[in-house]
Amino acid sequence: MVNKLMFFLIFLTTIVVNAQSKKDIKENNVKGITSYNYVTKLGKTTKIKDNYKEYNNKGLLIKHIEYNKEGNLKETFNYYYDSNDNKIKEEFFNEFNKLQTTTIYTHKNGLKTSKIVKNAEGAVISKKEYEITFY
C-alpha cells in the first residue's frame, strides 16, 4: 500500500511540474525540469529518467531530452528563438548525440511563413510555406 501511495504522489508531482505554463516557469525562475518513471519489478522500485526540459530566462523551451525505458539517451531537441520569441531553429540529435535534422522557421509580423528541414549534411529534405490571408 505504501508503494502505491508513493507512486501516486510521485506521478501526480510529475504531472503538475510538467504542466507548468511558460508564465509560471518564467516567474519562478525555472531552469530545468526532469521527470522520472518508477518501475517496480520483483518488489524492487527503480527510478528511471524519462525526460528533461530546459528553459531560458524568458520561460521558453530551449532543450528537450528524451530517454528510453532504461533511462538512456533516446533523442535531443535544441530550440532557438529570435528577439520576438519566435522559434527560428530546431535541431534534432539521435541517441548517439549526432545531428540528424535542422529545421529553420521564418516569420513575418510574428506569424510563421516557412519551415525548411535539412539533413545533417545541410541538404533540404522538406520545405513548407504558409500563405496567410487577413480580414
N, C-alpha and C positions, 0 to 999 in steps of 0.2 A: 504494500500500500504506500509506503514511504517513497519507493522508487517511482510509482505512478504520479504521486503528488509532485515530486521533484521534477520529473519530466514535464508535467503540465506547466509548472511555474516557469521553467526554462523556455519551453516552447512559447508561452504567452509573452515572455520578455523579448524573445527574438522577434515575434510578430510586431510588437509595439515599437521596438527600436527600428526595424526595417520600414515601418510605416510612417516614419518621420517626414514632415514636409520640408521643402527647401528653406522655408522661413524658420522652422524650428531648428534645423541644422545650423543655419547662419547665426541665429540669436543665441544658441548655446555653444557656439564656437566648436562644433564637432568637426574633427579632422578625419576620423575614420570609424567605420562600424564593421566588426567581424561577427559573422553568425556561425553557429556551430550546430551540428546534429549530435544527438546522443543515441548510441546504438547499444542495446543490451543483448548479449549472447551468453548463454550458459551462466546466467546470473551476474555477469560482469558488464558494467556500463563503461563505454568508451566515448570520449568527447572527440568529435571529428570536425575539423574546419570545413565549412560549407562554402562561404564566400566572404569577400572583403570589399568594402566600398570606401573610397577616399574622396574627400571633398575639398574644394578651395575655400578661401575665406568669404566668398560670396554664397556659399552653400551649393555650388554646382558640382556635380559628379565629375571627377577627373580621372578616376581609375576604378575599374571593376574587375576583380579577380574571382574566377570560379574554380572550385576544387572538385575532384571526382569523389566517389563514395568512400574511397580510402583516405581522403584528405590530401591527396597530391594535386599539384597544379594541373588544371584542365585547360584554361584559357584566360587571357587577359585582354582587357579593352582599356585604352587610354583615350581621353576626350580633351579637346582643346576648344577654346571659346574666343570670340572677338571682344572688343571693349563694350559691346552692347549685350553681352551674354548669349550670343547666338553660337550654337555649336558649329564650328567650321571644319573640324577634322576629327576623325576617329581611326585609331589603329587597333588592329586585331592581331594578337600573338597566340600561337599554339602552345601546347603543353611543354614544349622544349624552349619556350620564350623566343621563338623565331617568328619574325613578322610575316604575316600571311596576306593581309589586305590593309589598304589605307583608303578611307572614304573622305572625300572632300565635299563640303557643302558651301554653297554661295547663297547670300541673302541680299535682298533689296528692301529697304524700309522695314526691317525686322521679319520679313517673310522669306521662307526658303524658296529659292528659284532653281537650284540644280543640286544634283547629287552624282558624284563620279566615284566609282570604285576602281581601285588599281590593285594589281597583284604586287607581290614583294619586289618584283623587278621594275615596277613603275608602269607596266602596260595597262591600259584601260580595259577592264573586263565588263563594265556596265556603266551606262550613263542614263540619267533621268532628268528631264527638265519639267518645271512646273509653270504653267501659264495661269496667271491669276487675273481674274476679272473682278471689277469693282462695281458698286451701285452708282 
